[in-house]
Amino acid sequence: MRKLWKFKVDAELLNEESPSEAPQDIPATEGPIPCIKPEEITLAIKRMTNNKACGPDDIPVEFWKRMGDTGVLFLTKLFNKFLADEIPDEWRKSFLIPFYKHKGDIRLCDNYRAIKLISHSFKIWERVINQKLLEITSVTENQCGFAAGNRMPVRIKGRVYKTAVRPAMTYGAECWPLKKQHENQLHCAEMKMLRWAGGVTRLDHVRNTHIRGTFKVRPIPEKLQESRLRWYGHIMRRPSDHMTRKVLDIKTKPRGRGRPRITWIAVVNKNLKQAQVTKEKTQDRVVWRHMIRGADPK
């Protein structure tokens, strides 16, 4: 089994090349190699994420963050030494962890996804060198998706959220007897996604109304109300002898002491009062859809 995995890793995972177009003739950037400054290492360490698996040296990035200026000065001397010489062979080693994809035969190597764990110190080195290369070189047009300043526009992000994310969150919501607590949870999840997509945190003190206005998104509780009333109108337009109409007319037994559980029809009646509509309007589908519609702002 070990020989099989070694062949799989050496032959396919590590030595497989993706097809790509031939690079254009670009003049080489020549000149002396600038020394690495402590500020560059401080920025690279700051951008590293905590609680990540370590490589063979078993030194997490949290260690360098706790070391402060002492660790930064140590890495500055070490990295400048590597510029004049070469990186150690220990940094070239890594752990390759296979993860099962939960599909197909568990005995086949093709049904696994491999993740490489490298040294966190080596990751800091990579970030510093990558930033230096970006300062003296330019990214080709075929890599524009990875270049700074070529991010997806906010309006496109809003459309992606409204067409893909929100429908997945509210799938089947027209039949949910939601409490106020559940609506608040969905509202919080929605705002977290929109803030993350817009690069805004709560520390920036930006109101939710401004964020929704930027993405042109209506509050999710109002969209839940619209979908629930739309389904209610669909049921009410059914014949009176239809099964769904009969279910609505079934009388429930009186409950004992305490507050009764919330029901779907109770939520619908509450939404009818909020929308200021009556169930008699449900027979005209066009009029009903127009009265309950809560369109996203343009």
N, C-alpha and C positions, 0 to 999 in steps of 0.2 A: 504493500500500500504506500509506503514512503517513497519507493522508487517511482511509482505511478504519479504521485503528486509532484515529485521533483522534475519529472519529464514534462508534466503539464505546466508547471511554473516556468521552467527554463525555455521550453519550446514555444509556448503560446502567450503566456501572460507578460513576460518580461521582454521578449524579443519580437513581438508582433508589432508591425508598423501600420498605421492607418494611411490609406491613400490620400495624397495631397498633391496640389499643383506645384510645379517647379517655381522656386522663389525668383523674383525679379533681381536683376543686377543692380545692387545698391552699393554705393561707395562705402568702403570700410571706415569706421571711426577710429582714428589713430590719436595717440597722445599718451602722456604719463598716467598711471593708475592713481587716482586720488586716494588719500588715506581715509579710513573709516573714522567718523567722529562719534563721540559719546551720544550726541543728540540723535543720531540715526539709530543707534542701538536702543536707546530709550523709547523711541517711537515704535520700533519693531516689537519690543517686549510688550508695550502697552496694547498693541493690536492683537496680541496672542490671546486665545481663549483658554480659560481655566477648565479644570476637570476633564482633561483629555488624556487618553492612554499614552504611556511613555514608550520610548524605544528601548534598545538594548542597554543604554547607559542608566536607565531608570532615574533620570533627573527631570522632574516636571518643570514647566515654565513658572509655576508658582514659586519655585526656589529662587529663580532670578529676580522675580518681582519682590520677594521678601529681602533679598540682598541689597536692593536699592542702588545707591551710587557706587558702593564697593563692587557689586557684581557687574555694573555697567563698565567701570574702569578695567576690570579684569577681562571682560569680553572684548573691549576695545583693543587692548594689547594683544590678545589672542588672535583676533580677526585680522589685524594688521600684519601679524606674523604669517598668517595663512596666505595673505596676498603676496608676500615675498616668496613663499615656499609653496606649500600645498596643504589641503585639508587632510586630517588623519584618516587612516584606513578604518578606524573604529566607527567613524561617522558614515561610512559606506555600507555598514551592516544595518539590517532592519529585521523586524518580525513580520511575516506574512500570515495573516489570520484568515482562513476560509470561513465564510458564512453561508449556510444553506439558504437557498431562495424559497424554500417551502413549496416547491413544485417539482415534479419529476422524481426519478429514482434517486434516493439518497446516496447510493453507492457510486454514482457517476460524478466525476469532477466537474463536468460542464454545468451541473446544477448548483454550483457554488459561486459566490462572489468573493474575491480576495481583497483584503484591505491591508495596506502596508503601514506598519508603525515604525517611524523613524525618530531619531533623537530630537528633542525639543530645541536643544542648542543649535543643531543643524538647521532647524526651521527658522530660527532667528537669523542665522547666517544667510539663508536663502532670501529672506525678506529684505535684508540690508543690500545684498548684491542686486536683487531684482529692482529695487528702488534706484540704485545707482545706474543701472542699465537704462531704465526709463528716462533718466535725466539727460543722457547723451545720445539716445537712439530714438527712432520713431517706429510706431507700430504700423504694419502694412494694412491696406484697406480690407483685406480678407479677414483680418482679426479685429474689425471695428467693434464687434460686439463685446470685446474684452477691454476696449480702450476707455479711459476715463472721459466723461462727458457725453457718452453715447448711450445713456440710459433710456429706458422706456418712458415716453411722456406720461404725465399724470392722467390725462384724459383717456389714454389707452389702458392704463392700469384700472381706471374706473370701469371701463367697458368689460375688461377681463373679469373683474370682481362681480359685476352684475350678470354676466352671461355664464360664468363657470363656478365661482365660489359660492355666491349667495344661493343659487338654486340647489346646490349640494347641501348647504346648511339647512335649508327649509324644505327639503324633500318630504312630502307627505304632511306638511304642517297644517294643511286645511282641515285635518282630522284631529289635531292635537287640542285637548282641553288645557291650554296653558294657564299657569298661574303667573302672577306678576313677577315672582322670583325667577321663573324660567325665562320670561321675556327679558329680564335684566341680565341674565347670564348670556343670552344670545346677543344682546346689545353690547355687552362688554367684549365678547369674542369678536364681534364685527369691528368695533373701534380699535381693538388691538391690531387686527389685520390692516385696517386703513392707516393707522399711525405707522406701522412697520413699513407699509408700502410707500408712504410719503416721507419716511426718514424723520418722523417727529416722535418725541417721547413726551411723557407727562411733565418732565422737568422743563420743557419749553413753554409751558403754560399757554397752549393753543387750545381754544375751545372746540368741542366736538362739532358744533354747528359749522365752524369754519372748515374743519377737515372734510365733513360731508359735502359742503358746498364746493370744495376744491375738486373732489372726485365725482360730483354730481350724483350723489347717492341719497336716497330717502331713508329715514330711520327704519330699521328692520321690524320693529313692532307694528308700524303702519303697513308694511308689505305683508306681514302675517295676517293682519286684519283683512286686507284686500283679498288674499287667497282664501281665507275662511269664508267670507261673505260670497265670494264667487262660487265656491262649492255649495254653499247653502242655497243660492239661487238655482244652481243646477238640480239640486234635490227637489226644490219646491216646484219646478216645472215638470216634474214627473207626474204620471197619472196618480190619482188618489189611491188606487189599489196596488201601487207598486210597493215592493218590499221596503225600500228606504223610507217612503212616506209612512208606512205602517209603524216602522220602528220609532219614528219621532212621536207618534201618538200613543205609544205604550205608557201606561201609568206606572210609576214606580211606587214601591212600598214605602211607607213612612219610616224614617230612620230613628235611632235612639237619640240619646242625649249627645250634645256636642255639635260642632259645625259640620254640615254635610259636605261630602266630597264635591268638588267642582265638576260639572259635566260640560260636554261639548255644546249642548243647546243653551246652557246658561251663559257660556262665553259668547255665543252667537247673539243672544238677546242683548248682551252688554254692548257688543260691537254695533248692533242696529241702532241703539240709542246714541252712541258716539258718532256714527255716520249720519244720524238724523234721517233715516230711511225706514220704510215699513215693508213688511213681507208681501204686501199686495203688489209692490212694484217688481217683484221677481219674475212675473209672467212675461214681461217684455225684456228679452235678453239684452238687446242693444241699450235700452234705457237703464237697466240695472247695472250693466258693466260700466256705463258712463257715470253713474251716481257713486259707485263704490271705488272707482279707480283712483289709485294714489300714484301717479306717474312720477318718475325720477326727474329732478330739475334738469333743464337743458343748459 
